[in-house]
Amino acid sequence: MIKEFFFRTGQRYASKWTVLLIDLCIVSFSFILAYFIRFNLSFDFDVEQLWMQLPVVVVLFFLAFLISSSYKGVVRHTGIKDVYAIFNAVCLASIGAIAVVMFNRYMVFFEKFTIPLSIIIINSLLTFIALSASRMVFKIAFESLMKGNQVPTKNLIIYGAGESGIITYNTLTNHSKMGAKVIGFVDNNLQKVGKQINGVKVYDKSILTEDFVKFHNVSEVIFSIQSIHPKQLRTLVNEIVDLPVKVKIVPPVEDWINGELKVSQIKRVQIEDLLDRPPIEIKNSKVLKDFEDKVIMVTGGAGSIGSELVRQICKYNYRSLIVIDQAESALYDLQQELKQAGFFNYVPIVSDIRDKNKMRVLFEQYQPDRIFHAAAYKHVPLMEQNPYEAIKINVAGTKTIVDLACEYEVEKFVFVSTDKAVNPTNIMGATKRIAEMYISCRQQEGKTKFITTRFGNVLGSNGSVIPLFRKQIEKGGPLTVTHKDITRYFMTIPEASQLVLEAGAMGKGGEIFIFDMGESVKIMDLAKNMIRLSGLHYPDDIDIKVTGLRPGEKLYEELLANGENTLPTYHDKIMISKVREIDYVGTRTMIDELCISNLFFKDNVVKLMKDIVPEYISNNSDFCKLDKKTPIKETPKTSKIGYPQFNN
């Protein structure tokens, strides 16, 4: 019957006036009990005086409760702040009782009215204990009765016994629908090991074994360590990913909703959380001043990098933002996202950068001050089969925008390039390198400051390996890796976009900025980690299939070409590449010829590309026959900034 009452009223809150009435009843009972204790549990006291004093004490506590608002807390969620409020009310009422007694002693409003000091002290202690205990008893009873109708609880372990771990514990246990039971904390601090937090034992990480997990039926391990270094997180996760548990992580405090952690924010560890470097942060950014009252144009604005550039630019005080992309659906999705986020100062335009007449109209109409050129074809195997399209977009399209930027005297032009432009081995990389070279040629003319940025693979971008692996895992595998030793550099989409904006702001014209992307990641290890983080096991649940290098694909990527080195900037993650000198006149002539040549004869156009970019040596491709020398097997060496370099 009681349980049915709780279930029926579980979604309602008790009236604050009901709580206040119960509290006053507890005060009355405690005051009477204080007399019995003071007089050795006997009636050896003046009962008439007790009944005279009781209304005064109740009134004093009534006023104290009103002042402290102790009765307004939700009883089922009683916490330390509610106990503080009760303590303040008891102290205030007790001080008031002493003041009344002292005042009456001299003014004599009530004859024979006095309360012994010992009674006031005993009553204060009894009242505080009784009020606190009553709330805790109700809270525990409510939780027990409500959980009685739930599905069986799942057992969790919280990794981290610090403040964040305790907050995580409270969040999980206070969530009545969660049905979670924390069976232990794990911490590396030996001073905490063996102790208890809220009755839950703190263990050393050595207990995280398969036997322990199975014996206690542990289903999840939640990492709740703030400001943990990604390398340390990766080490800790690697120690437990083979256990039959889900691995989750608590987000940083700054991401909590209104300063409070919600259960919905505790997510499974993603591969992005395991990058072997700390997140890149920009401090004292120059972008704010650089964008002030400027018209900004972003080409490829609906793509992975372009759309994130748009999201970040929207936060600045610019005059107007022009977003160009030929992908109608992707541009529409971005438009809806920006509207929901409350951004409206932008103009989405469906157009192709190869359409020079349309681009000229847009330049004439909007007169951009800043251009971020992110439009490109980027898929290596597809471009290897379609050099015509790669050249038309990556070279001719870039040439169109660059020429118009010079003609309309755009202040800054930022080109989003790639590490595949360095010592290219494929069509895509070669076209991006040719675009870099054309930009260098035009930098010598006019007023426009041309700036190039290079970085490696972006986690989660369209067509990247991470979404591919996720889809393959959802289908039950196998995961496909082109070579067991292949490695890549990675950074997140927001990091890449943030660095592009910063490089654009600091650029003076003519620079090629490269980004420090940490250590390269072995794709085979990446695949195994993604399988483990999905709660599966390799190779029992999902296997990995080595398919062989695709046409034009490298084992290792580079950010510097042979003969290049770097200069530092004020940001330690951004460096300037010192590129080799090129023949500007001859190079520009060949690029002009490339853009107007008969592109349907693939061999002819690829041969011309190899003349423009002498370091372009095809790898595992039909175009290897056009190379002037036989490519040498890649052997890694270390560059001056720690990136692998190779001689082909």
C-alpha positions in Angstrom: 0.0 0.0 0.0 2.8 2.4 0.9 4.7 1.5 -2.2 1.6 2.2 -4.4 1.3 5.5 -2.7 4.8 6.5 -3.5 4.5 5.3 -7.1 1.3 7.2 -7.5 2.8 10.4 -6.1 6.3 9.9 -7.3 6.1 12.7 -9.9 4.7 15.2 -7.4 6.7 17.2 -4.8 5.6 17.6 -1.2 4.2 21.1 -0.4 6.7 23.3 1.3 4.1 24.1 3.9 3.7 20.5 4.7 7.5 20.2 5.2 7.4 23.3 7.4 4.6 21.8 9.6 6.5 18.5 10.0 9.6 20.4 10.9 7.7 22.4 13.6 6.3 19.1 15.0 9.9 17.7 15.2 11.0 20.9 17.0 8.2 20.5 19.5 9.0 16.8 20.1 12.8 17.6 20.4 12.1 20.3 23.0 10.0 18.0 25.2 12.6 15.3 24.8 15.3 17.8 25.8 13.6 18.2 29.2 13.4 14.5 29.8 17.1 14.1 29.0 18.0 17.1 31.2 16.1 15.6 34.1 17.3 12.0 33.7 14.2 10.8 31.9 11.9 11.7 34.7 9.0 14.2 35.3 11.1 16.0 37.9 10.5 19.4 36.3 7.8 22.1 36.1 5.5 20.8 33.3 3.5 24.0 33.4 6.6 26.0 32.6 7.3 23.6 29.7 4.0 24.3 28.1 4.6 28.0 28.6 8.0 27.8 26.9 7.0 25.5 24.0 5.0 28.0 22.0 7.8 30.6 22.2 10.3 28.1 21.0 8.1 27.0 18.1 7.5 30.6 17.1 11.3 31.2 17.1 12.0 28.2 15.0 9.1 29.1 12.7 10.8 32.5 12.1 14.2 30.9 11.7 12.8 28.4 9.1 11.3 31.3 7.1 14.5 33.3 7.1 16.8 30.3 6.2 14.2 28.8 3.7 15.2 25.3 5.0 11.7 24.0 4.3 11.8 24.8 0.6 14.3 22.1 -0.4 13.0 19.1 -2.3 13.2 16.4 0.4 13.9 13.5 -2.0 17.0 15.4 -3.3 18.4 16.5 0.1 22.0 17.4 -0.1 24.7 19.1 1.8 23.3 22.6 1.1 20.0 21.6 2.6 21.8 20.4 5.8 23.6 23.8 5.9 20.2 25.5 5.8 18.9 23.4 8.7 22.1 24.1 10.7 21.7 27.9 10.1 18.0 27.7 11.1 18.8 25.8 14.3 21.6 28.2 15.3 19.4 31.3 14.5 16.5 29.9 16.6 18.8 29.0 19.5 20.4 32.4 19.6 16.9 33.9 19.5 15.8 31.7 22.5 18.8 32.8 24.5 18.1 36.5 23.6 14.5 36.1 24.7 15.4 34.6 28.0 18.0 37.3 28.7 15.7 40.1 27.6 12.9 38.7 29.8 15.3 38.4 32.7 15.7 42.2 32.8 12.3 43.4 31.3 10.1 40.7 32.9 7.4 40.4 30.3 6.5 36.9 31.5 6.8 36.0 35.1 8.7 32.8 35.9 9.5 32.5 32.2 13.0 31.1 31.7 14.6 28.3 29.7 17.8 26.7 31.2 20.8 27.1 28.9 21.4 23.4 29.0 17.8 22.8 27.6 18.5 25.2 24.7 21.8 23.4 23.9 20.3 19.9 24.1 17.2 21.0 22.1 19.5 22.5 19.4 21.4 19.2 19.0 18.3 17.1 19.0 16.5 19.3 16.6 19.4 19.4 14.1 19.9 15.7 14.2 16.2 15.0 13.9 15.6 17.4 11.0 18.6 16.1 9.1 17.8 12.5 9.8 14.1 12.8 8.8 15.1 14.1 5.4 17.7 11.4 4.8 15.2 8.7 6.0 12.6 10.0 3.6 15.1 10.3 0.8 16.4 6.7 1.3 12.9 5.3 1.6 11.7 7.1 -1.5 14.7 5.8 -3.5 14.3 2.3 -2.3 10.6 2.2 -3.0 10.9 3.8 -6.4 13.8 1.4 -7.4 11.7 -1.6 -6.3 9.8 -1.4 -9.6 12.8 -0.8 -11.9 14.8 -3.2 -14.1 17.8 -4.7 -12.4 20.5 -2.2 -11.7 23.7 -2.1 -13.7 27.0 -2.1 -11.8 29.5 0.7 -12.6 33.0 1.6 -11.6 34.1 5.3 -11.6 37.7 5.8 -12.5 38.8 8.9 -10.5 38.1 9.4 -6.8 38.5 13.2 -6.9 35.9 15.9 -6.8 34.8 15.1 -10.4 34.4 11.5 -9.5 32.2 12.3 -6.4 30.0 14.6 -8.5 29.7 11.8 -11.1 28.7 9.4 -8.3 26.0 11.8 -7.0 24.7 12.4 -10.5 24.3 8.7 -11.2 22.8 7.7 -7.9 20.4 10.7 -7.8 19.1 9.8 -11.3 16.1 7.5 -10.3 15.6 6.2 -13.8 19.3 5.3 -14.3 19.1 2.1 -12.2 22.8 2.4 -11.7 24.9 1.1 -8.7 28.5 2.3 -8.2 30.3 -0.6 -6.7 33.7 1.1 -6.4 36.0 4.0 -7.3 39.4 3.4 -8.9 42.2 5.8 -8.3 46.0 5.9 -8.8 46.5 7.9 -5.5 47.6 5.3 -3.0 46.5 7.6 -0.1 42.9 7.2 -1.3 43.0 3.5 -1.9 41.3 1.4 0.8 39.2 4.4 2.0 35.5 4.9 1.3 33.5 7.7 -0.3 29.8 7.7 0.5 30.2 4.1 1.7 31.8 3.1 -1.7 35.3 1.6 -1.5 38.3 3.1 -3.4 40.4 0.5 -5.2 43.7 0.5 -6.9 43.6 0.1 -10.7 45.1 -3.3 -10.4 41.7 -4.7 -9.5 40.4 -4.0 -13.0 40.7 -7.6 -14.2 38.3 -9.9 -16.1 37.7 -11.9 -12.9 36.8 -8.8 -10.8 34.5 -7.5 -13.6 32.7 -10.8 -14.0 32.4 -11.4 -10.2 30.8 -8.0 -9.6 28.9 -8.0 -12.9 30.4 -4.7 -13.9 29.0 -3.3 -17.2 30.6 0.1 -17.4 33.8 2.0 -16.4 33.4 5.7 -16.4 36.5 7.9 -16.5 35.9 11.0 -14.4 39.3 12.8 -14.3 39.3 16.5 -15.2 42.2 17.9 -17.3 43.6 14.4 -18.1 46.2 14.4 -20.8 45.0 12.5 -23.9 48.2 10.4 -23.8 47.4 9.4 -20.2 43.8 8.8 -21.1 44.8 6.6 -24.0 47.1 4.6 -21.8 44.4 4.1 -19.2 41.8 3.1 -21.8 44.2 0.7 -23.4 44.6 -1.1 -20.1 40.9 -1.9 -19.9 39.5 -2.0 -23.4 40.0 -5.7 -23.5 37.6 -6.2 -20.5 33.9 -7.0 -21.2 32.8 -3.4 -20.2 31.8 -0.2 -21.9 34.2 2.6 -21.5 32.7 6.1 -20.9 34.0 9.5 -20.1 32.8 12.6 -18.2 33.1 15.8 -20.2 35.2 18.8 -19.0 33.6 21.0 -16.3 33.2 23.9 -18.8 30.9 21.7 -20.9 28.5 20.9 -18.1 25.0 22.4 -18.4 24.7 25.4 -16.1 27.6 24.1 -14.1 25.9 20.8 -13.4 26.7 17.3 -14.8 23.8 15.5 -16.5 23.7 11.8 -17.0 23.1 12.4 -20.7 26.5 14.1 -21.0 28.4 10.9 -19.9 29.4 9.5 -23.3 31.3 6.5 -24.6 35.0 7.3 -25.2 35.4 8.3 -28.8 38.6 7.8 -30.9 38.9 11.6 -30.9 39.4 11.5 -27.1 42.5 9.4 -27.6 44.6 11.7 -29.9 48.2 11.5 -28.7 48.5 15.2 -27.8 46.6 17.8 -25.8 43.8 19.7 -27.5 44.9 22.7 -29.5 43.8 26.0 -27.9 44.1 29.5 -29.3 44.8 32.2 -26.8 45.0 35.9 -27.5 43.6 35.3 -30.9 44.1 37.9 -33.7 41.0 36.7 -35.5 38.6 39.0 -33.6 40.3 42.1 -34.8 41.0 40.7 -38.3 37.3 40.0 -38.9 36.0 43.3 -37.6 33.4 44.8 -40.1 34.7 42.6 -42.9 32.9 40.8 -45.7 34.0 37.2 -45.6 33.6 34.6 -48.4 33.9 30.8 -47.8 34.0 28.5 -50.8 33.2 24.8 -50.2 31.3 26.2 -47.2 29.1 23.1 -46.8 32.0 20.6 -46.6 33.6 19.3 -43.5 36.2 22.0 -43.1 34.2 24.7 -44.8 31.1 24.3 -42.7 33.2 24.4 -39.4 34.9 27.5 -40.7 31.4 29.0 -41.2 30.3 28.0 -37.7 33.3 29.6 -36.1 33.2 32.7 -38.3 29.6 33.3 -37.2 30.7 34.0 -33.7 32.7 37.1 -34.8 31.6 40.6 -35.5 31.9 40.6 -39.3 29.8 42.6 -41.7 28.6 39.8 -44.0 29.4 36.1 -44.6 29.0 34.6 -48.1 28.9 30.8 -48.1 29.4 29.1 -51.5 28.9 25.4 -52.3 27.6 23.3 -55.2 26.2 20.7 -52.8 22.6 21.8 -52.4 21.5 19.4 -49.7 24.6 19.9 -47.5 24.3 23.7 -47.8 20.6 23.5 -46.8 21.5 21.4 -43.7 24.1 24.0 -42.7 21.6 26.8 -43.2 19.1 25.1 -40.9 21.7 24.4 -38.3 22.8 28.1 -38.3 19.2 29.2 -38.0 18.6 27.0 -35.0 21.8 28.3 -33.4 20.5 31.9 -33.8 22.9 33.0 -36.6 21.3 34.9 -39.5 24.0 37.2 -40.9 25.1 35.0 -43.8 24.2 34.4 -47.5 24.1 30.8 -48.7 24.7 30.5 -52.4 24.5 27.3 -54.5 27.2 27.7 -57.2 30.2 26.1 -58.8 33.6 27.8 -58.5 34.4 26.7 -62.0 31.7 29.0 -63.3 33.8 32.1 -63.7 31.0 34.4 -64.9 28.9 33.5 -61.8 31.9 34.0 -59.5 32.6 37.4 -61.1 29.0 38.4 -60.4 29.3 37.4 -56.7 32.6 39.3 -56.3 31.1 42.4 -58.0 28.0 42.2 -55.7 29.6 41.4 -52.3 33.1 42.8 -52.6 34.7 40.3 -50.2 37.6 41.4 -47.9 38.5 37.9 -46.8 38.3 34.6 -48.8 38.7 31.1 -47.3 39.0 28.7 -50.2 38.1 25.2 -49.0 36.3 24.0 -52.1 38.1 20.9 -53.5 37.9 17.3 -54.5 39.9 15.3 -52.0 39.3 11.6 -52.4 42.6 10.1 -53.6 41.4 6.9 -55.4 38.5 8.7 -57.1 40.7 11.5 -58.3 43.3 9.0 -59.6 40.6 7.7 -61.9 39.2 11.2 -62.7 42.2 13.6 -63.2 40.0 15.8 -65.5 37.6 16.6 -62.6 40.5 17.0 -60.1 42.2 19.6 -62.3 39.0 21.5 -63.1 38.1 21.9 -59.4 41.4 21.9 -57.5 43.5 23.8 -60.1 41.2 25.6 -62.5 38.6 26.4 -59.9 41.3 27.7 -57.5 42.8 29.7 -60.4 39.4 31.3 -61.0 38.9 32.4 -57.4 42.6 33.6 -57.1 42.4 35.6 -60.3 39.2 37.3 -59.2 40.7 38.0 -55.8 43.5 39.9 -57.4 41.2 41.7 -59.8 38.9 42.9 -57.0 41.8 43.5 -54.7 40.6 41.2 -51.9 42.7 41.9 -48.8 43.4 38.3 -47.8 43.0 34.9 -49.5 43.5 31.8 -47.3 43.9 28.5 -49.2 43.1 25.2 -47.4 45.7 22.8 -48.7 46.7 19.3 -47.5 49.7 17.3 -46.5 49.2 15.2 -49.6 50.5 18.2 -51.6 54.0 17.4 -50.2 56.0 15.2 -52.4 52.7 14.1 -54.0 52.2 10.5 -55.2 48.7 10.9 -56.5 46.6 13.2 -58.7 44.8 14.8 -55.8 48.0 15.8 -54.0 49.6 17.0 -57.2 46.6 19.3 -58.0 46.7 20.8 -54.6 50.5 21.4 -54.9 49.9 23.0 -58.3 47.3 25.3 -56.7 49.8 26.2 -54.0 52.3 27.1 -56.8 49.9 29.2 -58.7 49.0 31.1 -55.5 52.8 31.7 -55.0 53.0 33.1 -58.5 50.1 35.5 -58.0 51.5 36.6 -54.6 54.1 38.5 -56.5 51.5 40.7 -58.1 48.7 42.9 -56.9 47.6 43.8 -53.4 46.0 40.5 -52.2 47.9 38.7 -49.5 47.8 34.9 -50.3 48.1 32.5 -47.4 48.3 28.7 -47.6 47.6 26.3 -44.8 48.6 22.6 -44.7 47.4 19.9 -42.4 46.7 16.2 -42.4 43.6 14.1 -42.0 40.6 15.5 -40.1 38.8 13.2 -37.7 35.2 12.7 -38.7 35.4 14.6 -42.0 33.4 13.4 -45.0 35.0 10.3 -46.5 37.7 10.0 -43.7 38.6 6.7 -42.2 36.7 7.2 -38.9 33.2 7.4 -40.4 34.1 4.5 -42.7 35.2 2.3 -39.7 32.0 3.2 -37.8 29.8 2.1 -40.7 31.8 -1.1 -41.1 31.5 -1.9 -37.3 27.7 -1.3 -37.5 27.5 -3.8 -40.3 29.5 -6.4 -38.4 32.8 -5.9 -40.2 35.3 -6.5 -41.4 37.2 -3.2 -41.1 39.4 -2.5 -44.2 42.9 -1.2 -43.8 45.0 -0.7 -46.9 48.4 -1.6 -45.3 49.3 -2.9 -41.8 52.0 -0.2 -41.5 50.2 2.8 -42.9 50.1 5.9 -40.6 48.4 9.3 -40.7 48.3 12.5 -38.8 45.0 13.5 -37.3 43.3 16.5 -35.8 39.7 17.3 -35.0 37.5 19.4 -37.4 37.2 22.3 -34.9 41.0 22.3 -34.3 41.8 22.4 -38.0 39.3 25.2 -38.6 40.5 27.2 -35.6 44.1 27.0 -36.8 43.1 28.0 -40.4 41.4 31.2 -39.1 44.4 32.0 -36.9 46.9 31.4 -39.7 44.8 33.7 -41.9 44.8 36.4 -39.3 48.6 36.3 -38.7 49.6 35.9 -42.4 51.4 38.7 -44.1 51.2 37.1 -47.5 53.2 34.4 -49.3 53.4 32.0 -46.3 52.6 28.3 -46.2 51.5 27.6 -42.7 51.8 24.0 -41.4 50.2 22.8 -38.1 51.8 20.7 -35.4 49.6 17.6 -35.4 51.5 15.6 -32.8 52.6 12.0 -33.6 51.3 10.1 -36.5 48.7 7.4 -35.8 49.0 3.8 -37.1 45.7 3.1 -38.9 45.8 -0.6 -37.8 46.0 0.5 -34.1 43.2 3.0 -34.8 41.0 0.2 -36.2 41.6 -2.1 -33.2 40.9 0.8 -30.8 37.6 1.6 -32.5 36.6 -2.1 -32.3 37.4 -2.2 -28.6 35.6 1.1 -27.9 32.5 -0.3 -29.5 32.5 -3.0 -26.8 33.6 -5.7 -29.3 36.8 -7.7 -29.6 39.3 -8.2 -32.4 39.4 -10.6 -34.2 36.6 -12.7 -32.4 33.8 -10.2 -33.0 35.1 -8.1 -35.9 38.1 -8.8 -38.0 40.4 -6.4 -39.9 41.1 -7.1 -43.6 44.3 -5.7 -45.3 43.3 -4.7 -48.8 46.5 -3.3 -50.2 47.5 0.3 -50.9 45.1 2.1 -53.2 46.4 3.9 -56.4 48.4 7.0 -55.4 48.3 6.2 -51.6 51.3 6.7 -49.4 52.3 4.7 -46.4 53.3 7.9 -44.6 52.2 11.5 -45.0 54.5 14.5 -44.8 53.9 18.2 -44.1 57.3 19.4 -45.5 58.8 18.7 -48.8 62.4 17.8 -49.2 64.5 21.0 -48.9 61.9 22.8 -46.8 62.2 23.8 -43.2 60.2 26.0 -40.9 60.1 29.3 -39.0 58.2 29.7 -35.7 55.2 31.9 -35.1 53.7 33.3 -31.9 51.6 30.1 -31.7 53.6 27.0 -31.0 51.2 24.8 -33.0 51.6 27.0 -36.2 54.8 27.2 -38.2 55.8 28.8 -41.5 57.2 26.5 -44.2 60.3 27.9 -46.0 59.5 26.7 -49.5 61.9 26.3 -52.4 62.1 29.1 -55.0 60.2 28.4 -58.2 60.3 29.8 -61.7 57.2 32.0 -61.4 56.9 32.9 -65.1 57.5 29.4 -66.4 55.3 27.8 -63.7 52.4 30.1 -64.4 52.7 29.4 -68.1 52.5 25.7 -67.6 49.6 26.0 -65.2 47.7 28.1 -67.7 48.4 25.4 -70.4 47.2 22.7 -68.0 43.9 24.5 -67.4 43.1 24.9 -71.1 44.6 21.7 -72.5 42.7 18.7 -73.9 42.1 17.1 -70.5 40.4 14.0 -72.0 43.8 12.4 -72.8 44.8 11.5 -69.2 48.4 10.6 -69.9 49.1 13.9 -71.6 47.7 16.0 -68.8 49.4 13.9 -66.0 52.7 14.2 -67.8 52.3 18.0 -67.8 51.5 17.8 -64.1 54.7 16.0 -63.5 56.6 18.6 -65.4 55.0 21.3 -63.2 55.7 19.4 -60.0 59.0 17.5 -60.5 58.7 15.8 -57.1 55.3 14.2 -58.1 56.2 10.5 -58.4 53.2 8.2 -58.8 52.8 5.3 -56.3 50.9 2.1 -57.1 49.2 3.9 -60.0 48.8 3.5 -63.8 50.7 6.7 -64.1 54.0 5.3 -62.7 55.0 4.7 -66.3 55.2 8.5 -66.8 57.7 9.0 -64.0 61.2 10.1 -65.0 62.8 7.8 -62.4 61.8 4.7 -60.6 60.4 5.5 -57.1 62.5 4.3 -54.2 60.8 2.5 -51.3 59.8 4.9 -48.6 62.2 5.1 -45.7 61.2 7.4 -42.9 63.5 10.0 -41.5 62.8 12.8 -39.0 62.5 16.4 -40.1 63.5 19.4 -38.1 60.0 19.6 -36.5 59.5 15.9 -35.9 57.5 15.0 -39.0 58.5 12.0 -41.1 60.3 12.9 -44.3 60.9 10.6 -47.2 63.1 10.5 -50.3 61.4 9.0 -53.2 
